[in-house]
Amino acid sequence: MTYGCIVSMKTQPGSRDEVVSILLSAADGLREAGCDLYVVGLSHDDDVTIWVTEVWQTKEHHDASLELPEAKAAISKAMPMLKGGFTKQELSVAGGLGL
Amino acid sequence: MTYGCIVSMKTQPGSRDEVVSILLSAADGLREAGCDLYVVGLSHDDDVTIWVTEVWQTKEHHDASLELPEAKAAISKAMPMLKGGFTKQELSVAGGLGL
């Protein structure tokens, strides 16, 4: 099975769209880092929560991607617009449609 | 933006693999019902939790899919193996990789 994670984060009020743009701009280089899927969604519950579902070839690919210069740049750019409330669910991906 | 949802459910002990099989068997017909993505994952936190990330062309496509005979059959087959603890996050999908 491949490795997956479902992450949520909360932004400062008014900053969600900008954080989403940063997350999407970082998605470009993910495939060559071993990422099969990266879906960024805006919660309907409020206007500050973002959910990201990721599928990677292995957990090691995921972990290594966080050390890429592009990833570090995106994280440091987004960080001031985030506040607490992170969640992370780690998964073994059994399959489905569209993978 | 397309419609997304992230759902979690808990199975009775020992039943997770069988519920996952039912969910995956139901995935076959989803594309023609308007589903772009359906990812079934097994939580690393325990051995009873399943997470599903779905992306649909619209919320109406998603809602209509629940009325399909195959979906109703899958739900009624899985239901006795589930226990409480359902969660559902509705999303507007901004984009990403692999969609």
N, CA and C atoms of all chains as a GROMACS GRO file, in nm:
protein
  594
    1MET      N    1   0.085  -0.120   0.000
    1MET     CA    2   0.000   0.000   0.000
    1MET      C    3   0.088   0.125   0.000
    2THR      N    4   0.037   0.230  -0.062
    2THR     CA    5   0.108   0.357  -0.057
    2THR      C    6   0.075   0.429   0.074
    3TYR      N    7   0.150   0.536   0.100
    3TYR     CA    8   0.135   0.614   0.223
    3TYR      C    9   0.046   0.735   0.196
    4GLY      N   10  -0.045   0.760   0.287
    4GLY     CA   11  -0.129   0.879   0.273
    4GLY      C   12  -0.133   0.960   0.400
    5CYS      N   13  -0.169   1.085   0.388
    5CYS     CA   14  -0.200   1.163   0.507
    5CYS      C   15  -0.306   1.266   0.474
    6ILE      N   16  -0.387   1.294   0.574
    6ILE     CA   17  -0.491   1.396   0.564
    6ILE      C   18  -0.459   1.499   0.672
    7VAL      N   19  -0.433   1.620   0.628
    7VAL     CA   20  -0.387   1.727   0.716
    7VAL      C   21  -0.491   1.839   0.715
    8SER      N   22  -0.515   1.900   0.831
    8SER     CA   23  -0.594   2.023   0.831
    8SER      C   24  -0.517   2.131   0.902
    9MET      N   25  -0.544   2.253   0.860
    9MET     CA   26  -0.479   2.369   0.923
    9MET      C   27  -0.577   2.486   0.924
   10LYS      N   28  -0.556   2.578   1.016
   10LYS     CA   29  -0.640   2.698   1.023
   10LYS      C   30  -0.552   2.820   0.996
   11THR      N   31  -0.607   2.912   0.916
   11THR     CA   32  -0.533   3.034   0.884
   11THR      C   33  -0.584   3.150   0.970
   12GLN      N   34  -0.507   3.257   0.970
   12GLN     CA   35  -0.558   3.381   1.027
   12GLN      C   36  -0.678   3.426   0.943
   13PRO      N   37  -0.773   3.497   1.004
   13PRO     CA   38  -0.890   3.544   0.927
   13PRO      C   39  -0.846   3.624   0.804
   14GLY      N   40  -0.907   3.596   0.691
   14GLY     CA   41  -0.878   3.668   0.568
   14GLY      C   42  -0.759   3.615   0.490
   15SER      N   43  -0.689   3.515   0.544
   15SER     CA   44  -0.565   3.467   0.481
   15SER      C   45  -0.580   3.333   0.409
   16ARG      N   46  -0.698   3.274   0.412
   16ARG     CA   47  -0.708   3.138   0.358
   16ARG      C   48  -0.673   3.131   0.210
   17ASP      N   49  -0.725   3.225   0.131
   17ASP     CA   50  -0.700   3.216  -0.014
   17ASP      C   51  -0.551   3.227  -0.044
   18GLU      N   52  -0.482   3.311   0.032
   18GLU     CA   53  -0.338   3.327   0.005
   18GLU      C   54  -0.261   3.201   0.044
   19VAL      N   55  -0.299   3.140   0.155
   19VAL     CA   56  -0.232   3.015   0.195
   19VAL      C   57  -0.261   2.905   0.092
   20VAL      N   58  -0.384   2.899   0.044
   20VAL     CA   59  -0.418   2.800  -0.060
   20VAL      C   60  -0.331   2.821  -0.183
   21SER      N   61  -0.312   2.946  -0.223
   21SER     CA   62  -0.226   2.974  -0.340
   21SER      C   63  -0.084   2.924  -0.318
   22ILE      N   64  -0.033   2.943  -0.199
   22ILE     CA   65   0.103   2.896  -0.168
   22ILE      C   66   0.108   2.743  -0.175
   23LEU      N   67   0.007   2.678  -0.118
   23LEU     CA   68   0.004   2.531  -0.121
   23LEU      C   69  -0.004   2.480  -0.265
   24LEU      N   70  -0.085   2.545  -0.347
   24LEU     CA   71  -0.100   2.500  -0.486
   24LEU      C   72   0.028   2.526  -0.566
   25SER      N   73   0.095   2.636  -0.538
   25SER     CA   74   0.218   2.665  -0.613
   25SER      C   75   0.326   2.563  -0.579
   26ALA      N   76   0.323   2.512  -0.456
   26ALA     CA   77   0.422   2.412  -0.415
   26ALA      C   78   0.392   2.276  -0.474
   27ALA      N   79   0.269   2.255  -0.524
   27ALA     CA   80   0.229   2.123  -0.574
   27ALA      C   81   0.304   2.084  -0.701
   28ASP      N   82   0.352   2.184  -0.774
   28ASP     CA   83   0.412   2.156  -0.906
   28ASP      C   84   0.524   2.053  -0.898
   29GLY      N   85   0.613   2.067  -0.801
   29GLY     CA   86   0.730   1.981  -0.796
   29GLY      C   87   0.711   1.851  -0.721
   30LEU      N   88   0.587   1.826  -0.674
   30LEU     CA   89   0.568   1.712  -0.585
   30LEU      C   90   0.577   1.577  -0.655
   31ARG      N   91   0.533   1.572  -0.780
   31ARG     CA   92   0.528   1.440  -0.845
   31ARG      C   93   0.667   1.377  -0.854
   32GLU      N   94   0.764   1.460  -0.892
   32GLU     CA   95   0.899   1.403  -0.905
   32GLU      C   96   0.960   1.370  -0.768
   33ALA      N   97   0.898   1.420  -0.662
   33ALA     CA   98   0.943   1.385  -0.527
   33ALA      C   99   0.875   1.258  -0.475
   34GLY      N  100   0.787   1.198  -0.558
   34GLY     CA  101   0.724   1.073  -0.516
   34GLY      C  102   0.581   1.087  -0.471
   35CYS      N  103   0.519   1.200  -0.504
   35CYS     CA  104   0.379   1.224  -0.465
   35CYS      C  105   0.285   1.184  -0.578
   36ASP      N  106   0.183   1.104  -0.547
   36ASP     CA  107   0.085   1.063  -0.647
   36ASP      C  108  -0.038   1.153  -0.646
   37LEU      N  109  -0.067   1.212  -0.531
   37LEU     CA  110  -0.191   1.288  -0.518
   37LEU      C  111  -0.175   1.395  -0.410
   38TYR      N  112  -0.231   1.512  -0.439
   38TYR     CA  113  -0.223   1.625  -0.344
   38TYR      C  114  -0.346   1.711  -0.371
   39VAL      N  115  -0.443   1.704  -0.282
   39VAL     CA  116  -0.571   1.772  -0.303
   39VAL      C  117  -0.592   1.875  -0.194
   40VAL      N  118  -0.609   2.000  -0.234
   40VAL     CA  119  -0.628   2.110  -0.140
   40VAL      C  120  -0.774   2.152  -0.142
   41GLY      N  121  -0.837   2.149  -0.024
   41GLY     CA  122  -0.979   2.183  -0.015
   41GLY      C  123  -1.007   2.286   0.092
   42LEU      N  124  -1.109   2.368   0.067
   42LEU     CA  125  -1.152   2.472   0.161
   42LEU      C  126  -1.274   2.422   0.236
   43SER      N  127  -1.265   2.418   0.368
   43SER     CA  128  -1.375   2.370   0.450
   43SER      C  129  -1.500   2.455   0.430
   44HIS      N  130  -1.616   2.388   0.427
   44HIS     CA  131  -1.743   2.460   0.424
   44HIS      C  132  -1.787   2.505   0.563
   45ASP      N  133  -1.718   2.458   0.667
   45ASP     CA  134  -1.762   2.487   0.804
   45ASP      C  135  -1.730   2.630   0.847
   46ASP      N  136  -1.624   2.688   0.788
   46ASP     CA  137  -1.581   2.822   0.828
   46ASP      C  138  -1.500   2.877   0.712
   47ASP      N  139  -1.435   2.993   0.733
   47ASP     CA  140  -1.356   3.050   0.623
   47ASP      C  141  -1.207   3.057   0.655
   48VAL      N  142  -1.163   2.970   0.747
   48VAL     CA  143  -1.021   2.968   0.783
   48VAL      C  144  -0.957   2.828   0.775
   49THR      N  145  -1.037   2.724   0.758
   49THR     CA  146  -0.981   2.588   0.763
   49THR      C  147  -0.953   2.533   0.623
   50ILE      N  148  -0.836   2.470   0.609
   50ILE     CA  149  -0.792   2.406   0.485
   50ILE      C  150  -0.767   2.259   0.514
   51TRP      N  151  -0.812   2.172   0.424
   51TRP     CA  152  -0.785   2.028   0.434
   51TRP      C  153  -0.701   1.986   0.315
   52VAL      N  154  -0.597   1.908   0.340
   52VAL     CA  155  -0.511   1.857   0.233
   52VAL      C  156  -0.504   1.705   0.245
   53THR      N  157  -0.535   1.636   0.136
   53THR     CA  158  -0.517   1.490   0.129
   53THR      C  159  -0.399   1.461   0.038
   54GLU      N  160  -0.304   1.382   0.087
   54GLU     CA  161  -0.183   1.351   0.011
   54GLU      C  162  -0.164   1.200   0.000
   55VAL      N  163  -0.118   1.154  -0.117
   55VAL     CA  164  -0.077   1.014  -0.134
   55VAL      C  165   0.065   1.014  -0.189
   56TRP      N  166   0.152   0.939  -0.121
   56TRP     CA  167   0.294   0.931  -0.156
   56TRP      C  168   0.333   0.786  -0.179
   57GLN      N  169   0.438   0.765  -0.259
   57GLN     CA  170   0.484   0.628  -0.285
   57GLN      C  171   0.525   0.558  -0.155
   58THR      N  172   0.591   0.631  -0.066
   58THR     CA  173   0.626   0.580   0.067
   58THR      C  174   0.626   0.697   0.166
   59LYS      N  175   0.622   0.663   0.294
   59LYS     CA  176   0.634   0.767   0.397
   59LYS      C  177   0.769   0.838   0.386
   60GLU      N  178   0.872   0.764   0.344
   60GLU     CA  179   1.006   0.823   0.332
   60GLU      C  180   1.006   0.932   0.224
   61HIS      N  181   0.935   0.907   0.114
   61HIS     CA  182   0.924   1.011   0.011
   61HIS      C  183   0.858   1.137   0.069
   62HIS      N  184   0.751   1.116   0.145
   62HIS     CA  185   0.683   1.231   0.206
   62HIS      C  186   0.777   1.308   0.296
   63ASP      N  187   0.842   1.236   0.387
   63ASP     CA  188   0.928   1.302   0.485
   63ASP      C  189   1.041   1.378   0.416
   64ALA      N  190   1.100   1.315   0.313
   64ALA     CA  191   1.211   1.379   0.242
   64ALA      C  192   1.166   1.506   0.171
   65SER      N  193   1.038   1.506   0.126
   65SER     CA  194   0.990   1.622   0.050
   65SER      C  195   0.988   1.748   0.136
   66LEU      N  196   0.973   1.730   0.266
   66LEU     CA  197   0.968   1.847   0.356
   66LEU      C  198   1.103   1.916   0.365
   67GLU      N  199   1.207   1.846   0.322
   67GLU     CA  200   1.342   1.904   0.325
   67GLU      C  201   1.378   1.974   0.194
   68LEU      N  202   1.292   1.965   0.093
   68LEU     CA  203   1.322   2.032  -0.034
   68LEU      C  204   1.319   2.183  -0.016
   69PRO      N  205   1.409   2.254  -0.084
   69PRO     CA  206   1.411   2.400  -0.070
   69PRO      C  207   1.276   2.464  -0.102
   70GLU      N  208   1.206   2.414  -0.206
   70GLU     CA  209   1.076   2.471  -0.242
   70GLU      C  210   0.974   2.452  -0.129
   71ALA      N  211   0.979   2.334  -0.066
   71ALA     CA  212   0.886   2.307   0.043
   71ALA      C  213   0.916   2.396   0.162
   72LYS      N  214   1.044   2.407   0.195
   72LYS     CA  215   1.081   2.492   0.309
   72LYS      C  216   1.041   2.637   0.283
   73ALA      N  217   1.059   2.683   0.159
   73ALA     CA  218   1.022   2.821   0.126
   73ALA      C  219   0.872   2.842   0.139
   74ALA      N  220   0.794   2.742   0.090
   74ALA     CA  221   0.649   2.754   0.098
   74ALA      C  222   0.603   2.755   0.243
   75ILE      N  223   0.662   2.667   0.324
   75ILE     CA  224   0.623   2.658   0.465
   75ILE      C  225   0.654   2.790   0.537
   76SER      N  226   0.772   2.845   0.511
   76SER     CA  227   0.807   2.968   0.584
   76SER      C  228   0.725   3.086   0.536
   77LYS      N  229   0.680   3.080   0.409
   77LYS     CA  230   0.594   3.187   0.357
   77LYS      C  231   0.453   3.178   0.418
   78ALA      N  232   0.404   3.056   0.434
   78ALA     CA  233   0.267   3.038   0.483
   78ALA      C  234   0.258   3.051   0.634
   79MET      N  235   0.364   3.016   0.704
   79MET     CA  236   0.358   3.002   0.850
   79MET      C  237   0.300   3.125   0.922
   80PRO      N  238   0.341   3.248   0.885
   80PRO     CA  239   0.285   3.363   0.957
   80PRO      C  240   0.135   3.380   0.939
   81MET      N  241   0.079   3.316   0.837
   81MET     CA  242  -0.066   3.328   0.813
   81MET      C  243  -0.145   3.215   0.876
   82LEU      N  244  -0.074   3.123   0.943
   82LEU     CA  245  -0.142   3.010   1.007
   82LEU      C  246  -0.156   3.037   1.156
   83LYS      N  247  -0.257   2.974   1.215
   83LYS     CA  248  -0.262   2.970   1.361
   83LYS      C  249  -0.280   2.824   1.400
   84GLY      N  250  -0.293   2.796   1.528
   84GLY     CA  251  -0.297   2.656   1.575
   84GLY      C  252  -0.405   2.574   1.509
   85GLY      N  253  -0.431   2.457   1.563
   85GLY     CA  254  -0.539   2.374   1.512
   85GLY      C  255  -0.500   2.280   1.401
   86PHE      N  256  -0.371   2.249   1.393
   86PHE     CA  257  -0.328   2.148   1.296
   86PHE      C  258  -0.379   2.010   1.337
   87THR      N  259  -0.421   1.932   1.238
   87THR     CA  260  -0.445   1.790   1.261
   87THR      C  261  -0.375   1.712   1.151
   88LYS      N  262  -0.339   1.588   1.181
   88LYS     CA  263  -0.275   1.502   1.081
   88LYS      C  264  -0.316   1.358   1.104
   89GLN      N  265  -0.369   1.294   1.001
   89GLN     CA  266  -0.404   1.153   1.006
   89GLN      C  267  -0.314   1.080   0.908
   90GLU      N  268  -0.240   0.983   0.956
   90GLU     CA  269  -0.156   0.903   0.866
   90GLU      C  270  -0.231   0.777   0.826
   91LEU      N  271  -0.213   0.737   0.701
   91LEU     CA  272  -0.294   0.630   0.643
   91LEU      C  273  -0.209   0.535   0.559
   92SER      N  274  -0.257   0.412   0.547
   92SER     CA  275  -0.214   0.323   0.440
   92SER      C  276  -0.324   0.325   0.336
   93VAL      N  277  -0.289   0.360   0.212
   93VAL     CA  278  -0.391   0.380   0.109
   93VAL      C  279  -0.423   0.246   0.044
   94ALA      N  280  -0.550   0.205   0.056
   94ALA     CA  281  -0.592   0.074   0.006
   94ALA      C  282  -0.627   0.078  -0.142
   95GLY      N  283  -0.663   0.196  -0.194
   95GLY     CA  284  -0.699   0.207  -0.336
   95GLY      C  285  -0.815   0.300  -0.354
   96GLY      N  286  -0.884   0.283  -0.466
   96GLY     CA  287  -0.999   0.367  -0.496
   96GLY      C  288  -1.005   0.403  -0.642
   97LEU      N  289  -1.052   0.523  -0.668
   97LEU     CA  290  -1.071   0.572  -0.805
   97LEU      C  291  -0.985   0.696  -0.823
   98GLY      N  292  -0.914   0.703  -0.937
   98GLY     CA  293  -0.842   0.826  -0.970
   98GLY      C  294  -0.699   0.828  -0.921
   99LEU      N  295  -0.652   0.716  -0.868
   99LEU     CA  296  -0.513   0.712  -0.821
   99LEU      C  297  -0.422   0.659  -0.932
  100MET      N  298  -1.506   2.564  -0.852
  100MET     CA  299  -1.440   2.456  -0.777
  100MET      C  300  -1.530   2.333  -0.772
  101THR      N  301  -1.465   2.218  -0.769
  101THR     CA  302  -1.541   2.095  -0.752
  101THR      C  303  -1.572   2.073  -0.604
  102TYR      N  304  -1.658   1.975  -0.578
  102TYR     CA  305  -1.703   1.944  -0.443
  102TYR      C  306  -1.620   1.829  -0.387
  103GLY      N  307  -1.578   1.842  -0.263
  103GLY     CA  308  -1.506   1.734  -0.199
  103GLY      C  309  -1.562   1.701  -0.064
  104CYS      N  310  -1.534   1.581  -0.018
  104CYS     CA  311  -1.564   1.550   0.122
  104CYS      C  312  -1.462   1.450   0.174
  105ILE      N  313  -1.435   1.465   0.302
  105ILE     CA  314  -1.345   1.373   0.372
  105ILE      C  315  -1.426   1.310   0.484
  106VAL      N  316  -1.439   1.179   0.476
  106VAL     CA  317  -1.527   1.105   0.567
  106VAL      C  318  -1.443   1.008   0.648
  107SER      N  319  -1.474   0.992   0.775
  107SER     CA  320  -1.411   0.883   0.850
  107SER      C  321  -1.520   0.798   0.914
  108MET      N  322  -1.488   0.672   0.932
  108MET     CA  323  -1.582   0.579   0.995
  108MET      C  324  -1.501   0.477   1.076
  109LYS      N  325  -1.567   0.418   1.175
  109LYS     CA  326  -1.504   0.315   1.257
  109LYS      C  327  -1.581   0.185   1.238
  110THR      N  328  -1.503   0.077   1.226
  110THR     CA  329  -1.566  -0.054   1.209
  110THR      C  330  -1.565  -0.130   1.341
  111GLN      N  331  -1.644  -0.236   1.345
  111GLN     CA  332  -1.632  -0.329   1.457
  111GLN      C  333  -1.492  -0.392   1.451
  112PRO      N  334  -1.436  -0.429   1.567
  112PRO     CA  335  -1.302  -0.491   1.567
  112PRO      C  336  -1.296  -0.611   1.471
  113GLY      N  337  -1.190  -0.616   1.393
  113GLY     CA  338  -1.170  -0.727   1.302
  113GLY      C  339  -1.241  -0.714   1.168
  114SER      N  340  -1.319  -0.607   1.151
  114SER     CA  341  -1.401  -0.594   1.030
  114SER      C  342  -1.348  -0.492   0.930
  115ARG      N  343  -1.236  -0.425   0.963
  115ARG     CA  344  -1.193  -0.315   0.876
  115ARG      C  345  -1.162  -0.360   0.734
  116ASP      N  346  -1.088  -0.471   0.720
  116ASP     CA  347  -1.050  -0.514   0.586
  116ASP      C  348  -1.172  -0.545   0.500
  117GLU      N  349  -1.272  -0.605   0.563
  117GLU     CA  350  -1.392  -0.640   0.486
  117GLU      C  351  -1.469  -0.514   0.443
  118VAL      N  352  -1.477  -0.416   0.532
  118VAL     CA  353  -1.544  -0.291   0.495
  118VAL      C  354  -1.467  -0.220   0.384
  119VAL      N  355  -1.335  -0.220   0.394
  119VAL     CA  356  -1.253  -0.159   0.288
  119VAL      C  357  -1.279  -0.226   0.154
  120SER      N  358  -1.290  -0.360   0.154
  120SER     CA  359  -1.320  -0.432   0.030
  120SER      C  360  -1.454  -0.390  -0.030
  121ILE      N  361  -1.552  -0.371   0.056
  121ILE     CA  362  -1.684  -0.327   0.008
  121ILE      C  363  -1.674  -0.187  -0.052
  122LEU      N  364  -1.602  -0.097   0.018
  122LEU     CA  365  -1.587   0.040  -0.033
  122LEU      C  366  -1.515   0.040  -0.169
  123LEU      N  367  -1.412  -0.044  -0.181
  123LEU     CA  368  -1.337  -0.046  -0.307
  123LEU      C  369  -1.419  -0.108  -0.420
  124SER      N  370  -1.500  -0.207  -0.388
  124SER     CA  371  -1.581  -0.269  -0.493
  124SER      C  372  -1.685  -0.170  -0.545
  125ALA      N  373  -1.730  -0.080  -0.456
  125ALA     CA  374  -1.829   0.020  -0.498
  125ALA      C  375  -1.766   0.131  -0.580
  126ALA      N  376  -1.634   0.142  -0.578
  126ALA     CA  377  -1.566   0.253  -0.647
  126ALA      C  378  -1.576   0.241  -0.798
  127ASP      N  379  -1.596   0.120  -0.847
  127ASP     CA  380  -1.593   0.098  -0.992
  127ASP      C  381  -1.689   0.188  -1.068
  128GLY      N  382  -1.812   0.199  -1.018
  128GLY     CA  383  -1.913   0.272  -1.094
  128GLY      C  384  -1.916   0.422  -1.066
  129LEU      N  385  -1.824   0.471  -0.983
  129LEU     CA  386  -1.837   0.609  -0.938
  129LEU      C  387  -1.804   0.712  -1.047
  130ARG      N  388  -1.709   0.677  -1.135
  130ARG     CA  389  -1.668   0.779  -1.232
  130ARG      C  390  -1.785   0.825  -1.320
  131GLU      N  391  -1.863   0.728  -1.364
  131GLU     CA  392  -1.974   0.767  -1.451
  131GLU      C  393  -2.085   0.838  -1.374
  132ALA      N  394  -2.078   0.832  -1.241
  132ALA     CA  395  -2.173   0.907  -1.159
  132ALA      C  396  -2.123   1.048  -1.128
  133GLY      N  397  -2.004   1.084  -1.180
  133GLY     CA  398  -1.955   1.221  -1.162
  133GLY      C  399  -1.845   1.233  -1.058
  134CYS      N  400  -1.785   1.121  -1.022
  134CYS     CA  401  -1.678   1.122  -0.922
  134CYS      C  402  -1.542   1.129  -0.990
  135ASP      N  403  -1.458   1.222  -0.946
  135ASP     CA  404  -1.322   1.234  -1.003
  135ASP      C  405  -1.219   1.160  -0.919
  136LEU      N  406  -1.247   1.147  -0.792
  136LEU     CA  407  -1.147   1.089  -0.702
  136LEU      C  408  -1.215   1.023  -0.584
  137TYR      N  409  -1.162   0.908  -0.543
  137TYR     CA  410  -1.218   0.832  -0.430
  137TYR      C  411  -1.102   0.753  -0.370
  138VAL      N  412  -1.052   0.797  -0.257
  138VAL     CA  413  -0.933   0.736  -0.199
  138VAL      C  414  -0.968   0.676  -0.062
  139VAL      N  415  -0.945   0.547  -0.048
  139VAL     CA  416  -0.976   0.478   0.076
  139VAL      C  417  -0.847   0.450   0.151
  140GLY      N  418  -0.839   0.497   0.276
  140GLY     CA  419  -0.718   0.479   0.356
  140GLY      C  420  -0.746   0.419   0.492
  141LEU      N  421  -0.649   0.341   0.543
  141LEU     CA  422  -0.658   0.278   0.675
  141LEU      C  423  -0.577   0.361   0.773
  142SER      N  424  -0.642   0.406   0.878
  142SER     CA  425  -0.572   0.487   0.977
  142SER      C  426  -0.457   0.412   1.042
  143HIS      N  427  -0.347   0.483   1.066
  143HIS     CA  428  -0.235   0.425   1.142
  143HIS      C  429  -0.258   0.433   1.292
  144ASP      N  430  -0.362   0.505   1.336
  144ASP     CA  431  -0.383   0.527   1.479
  144ASP      C  432  -0.441   0.404   1.549
  145ASP      N  433  -0.516   0.325   1.474
  145ASP     CA  434  -0.581   0.208   1.534
  145ASP      C  435  -0.610   0.109   1.422
  146ASP      N  436  -0.686   0.003   1.450
  146ASP     CA  437  -0.715  -0.093   1.344
  146ASP      C  438  -0.864  -0.099   1.310
  147VAL      N  439  -0.935   0.010   1.340
  147VAL     CA  440  -1.079   0.012   1.309
  147VAL      C  441  -1.122   0.136   1.228
  148THR      N  442  -1.035   0.233   1.211
  148THR     CA  443  -1.077   0.358   1.147
  148THR      C  444  -1.039   0.361   0.999
  149ILE      N  445  -1.134   0.406   0.917
  149ILE     CA  446  -1.117   0.421   0.772
  149ILE      C  447  -1.141   0.568   0.736
  150TRP      N  448  -1.054   0.622   0.650
  150TRP     CA  449  -1.072   0.759   0.599
  150TRP      C  450  -1.094   0.753   0.449
  151VAL      N  451  -1.192   0.826   0.400
  151VAL     CA  452  -1.220   0.831   0.257
  151VAL      C  453  -1.221   0.977   0.212
  152THR      N  454  -1.141   1.008   0.111
  152THR     CA  455  -1.143   1.142   0.048
  152THR      C  456  -1.208   1.128  -0.089
  153GLU      N  457  -1.308   1.212  -0.114
  153GLU     CA  458  -1.383   1.206  -0.240
  153GLU      C  459  -1.383   1.343  -0.308
  154VAL      N  460  -1.373   1.343  -0.440
  154VAL     CA  461  -1.392   1.466  -0.519
  154VAL      C  462  -1.496   1.437  -0.625
  155TRP      N  463  -1.597   1.523  -0.631
  155TRP     CA  464  -1.710   1.508  -0.723
  155TRP      C  465  -1.725   1.635  -0.807
  156GLN      N  466  -1.784   1.618  -0.927
  156GLN     CA  467  -1.803   1.735  -1.013
  156GLN      C  468  -1.889   1.841  -0.944
  157THR      N  469  -1.993   1.797  -0.874
  157THR     CA  470  -2.076   1.887  -0.794
  157THR      C  471  -2.126   1.810  -0.671
  158LYS      N  472  -2.177   1.885  -0.573
  158LYS     CA  473  -2.239   1.821  -0.457
  158LYS      C  474  -2.362   1.740  -0.500
  159GLU      N  475  -2.431   1.788  -0.602
  159GLU     CA  476  -2.550   1.718  -0.649
  159GLU      C  477  -2.513   1.580  -0.705
  160HIS      N  478  -2.400   1.571  -0.776
  160HIS     CA  479  -2.356   1.440  -0.822
  160HIS      C  480  -2.330   1.346  -0.703
  161HIS      N  481  -2.264   1.400  -0.602
  161HIS     CA  482  -2.236   1.318  -0.482
  161HIS      C  483  -2.366   1.269  -0.420
  162ASP      N  484  -2.458   1.361  -0.397
  162ASP     CA  485  -2.582   1.325  -0.328
  162ASP      C  486  -2.661   1.222  -0.409
  163ALA      N  487  -2.665   1.243  -0.541
  163ALA     CA  488  -2.740   1.150  -0.627
  163ALA      C  489  -2.679   1.011  -0.624
  164SER      N  490  -2.545   1.005  -0.609
  164SER     CA  491  -2.478   0.874  -0.612
  164SER      C  492  -2.523   0.785  -0.497
  165LEU      N  493  -2.562   0.847  -0.388
  165LEU     CA  494  -2.604   0.768  -0.271
  165LEU      C  495  -2.736   0.695  -0.296
  166GLU      N  496  -2.806   0.738  -0.400
  166GLU     CA  497  -2.934   0.674  -0.435
  166GLU      C  498  -2.917   0.562  -0.537
  167LEU      N  499  -2.795   0.544  -0.588
  167LEU     CA  500  -2.774   0.437  -0.686
  167LEU      C  501  -2.791   0.300  -0.619
  168PRO      N  502  -2.848   0.205  -0.690
  168PRO     CA  503  -2.867   0.071  -0.630
  168PRO      C  504  -2.736   0.010  -0.578
  169GLU      N  505  -2.624   0.028  -0.654
  169GLU     CA  506  -2.497  -0.029  -0.609
  169GLU      C  507  -2.453   0.035  -0.477
  170ALA      N  508  -2.474   0.168  -0.466
  170ALA     CA  509  -2.434   0.236  -0.343
  170ALA      C  510  -2.519   0.189  -0.226
  171LYS      N  511  -2.649   0.181  -0.249
  171LYS     CA  512  -2.737   0.137  -0.140
  171LYS      C  513  -2.701  -0.005  -0.097
  172ALA      N  514  -2.668  -0.092  -0.194
  172ALA     CA  515  -2.631  -0.230  -0.161
  172ALA      C  516  -2.502  -0.232  -0.080
  173ALA      N  517  -2.405  -0.150  -0.120
  173ALA     CA  518  -2.277  -0.146  -0.047
  173ALA      C  519  -2.298  -0.096   0.094
  174ILE      N  520  -2.379   0.010   0.108
  174ILE     CA  521  -2.402   0.068   0.240
  174ILE      C  522  -2.471  -0.034   0.331
  175SER      N  523  -2.571  -0.103   0.278
  175SER     CA  524  -2.643  -0.196   0.366
  175SER      C  525  -2.556  -0.318   0.400
  176LYS      N  526  -2.463  -0.352   0.309
  176LYS     CA  527  -2.372  -0.463   0.339
  176LYS      C  528  -2.269  -0.424   0.446
  177ALA      N  529  -2.222  -0.299   0.439
  177ALA     CA  530  -2.118  -0.254   0.532
  177ALA      C  531  -2.175  -0.215   0.669
  178MET      N  532  -2.297  -0.166   0.671
  178MET     CA  533  -2.353  -0.105   0.792
  178MET      C  534  -2.341  -0.192   0.918
  179PRO      N  535  -2.371  -0.322   0.910
  179PRO     CA  536  -2.361  -0.402   1.033
  179PRO      C  537  -2.219  -0.412   1.088
  180MET      N  538  -2.121  -0.383   1.003
  180MET     CA  539  -1.981  -0.391   1.049
  180MET      C  540  -1.928  -0.256   1.097
  181LEU      N  541  -2.012  -0.154   1.094
  181LEU     CA  542  -1.969  -0.022   1.139
  181LEU      C  543  -2.021   0.005   1.279
  182LYS      N  544  -1.949   0.090   1.351
  182LYS     CA  545  -2.007   0.145   1.474
  182LYS      C  546  -1.996   0.296   1.466
  183GLY      N  547  -2.037   0.366   1.570
  183GLY     CA  548  -2.043   0.514   1.564
  183GLY      C  549  -1.910   0.576   1.525
  184GLY      N  550  -1.901   0.707   1.543
  184GLY     CA  551  -1.776   0.775   1.518
  184GLY      C  552  -1.758   0.823   1.376
  185PHE      N  553  -1.870   0.841   1.304
  185PHE     CA  554  -1.860   0.899   1.170
  185PHE      C  555  -1.820   1.047   1.180
  186THR      N  556  -1.734   1.092   1.088
  186THR     CA  557  -1.711   1.235   1.070
  186THR      C  558  -1.722   1.265   0.922
  187LYS      N  559  -1.758   1.389   0.890
  187LYS     CA  560  -1.766   1.431   0.750
  187LYS      C  561  -1.728   1.578   0.739
  188GLN      N  562  -1.631   1.606   0.655
  188GLN     CA  563  -1.590   1.744   0.625
  188GLN      C  564  -1.625   1.771   0.481
  189GLU      N  565  -1.705   1.873   0.457
  189GLU     CA  566  -1.736   1.912   0.319
  189GLU      C  567  -1.642   2.023   0.274
  190LEU      N  568  -1.601   2.017   0.148
  190LEU     CA  569  -1.496   2.105   0.097
  190LEU      C  570  -1.529   2.158  -0.041
  191SER      N  571  -1.471   2.274  -0.071
  191SER     CA  572  -1.457   2.318  -0.210
  191SER      C  573  -1.313   2.289  -0.250
  192VAL      N  574  -1.296   2.213  -0.357
  192VAL     CA  575  -1.162   2.168  -0.394
  192VAL      C  576  -1.094   2.274  -0.481
  193ALA      N  577  -0.982   2.325  -0.430
  193ALA     CA  578  -0.912   2.434  -0.499
  193ALA      C  579  -0.818   2.383  -0.607
  194GLY      N  580  -0.774   2.259  -0.595
  194GLY     CA  581  -0.683   2.204  -0.695
  194GLY      C  582  -0.577   2.120  -0.631
  195GLY      N  583  -0.465   2.102  -0.701
  195GLY     CA  584  -0.357   2.022  -0.649
  195GLY      C  585  -0.290   1.941  -0.758
  196LEU      N  586  -0.247   1.823  -0.721
  196LEU     CA  587  -0.175   1.733  -0.810
  196LEU      C  588  -0.252   1.603  -0.820
  197GLY      N  589  -0.270   1.552  -0.944
  197GLY     CA  590  -0.331   1.421  -0.961
  197GLY      C  591  -0.480   1.424  -0.978
  198LEU      N  592  -0.537   1.542  -0.992
  198LEU     CA  593  -0.682   1.551  -1.013
  198LEU      C  594  -0.714   1.555  -1.162
   0.00000   0.00000   0.00000
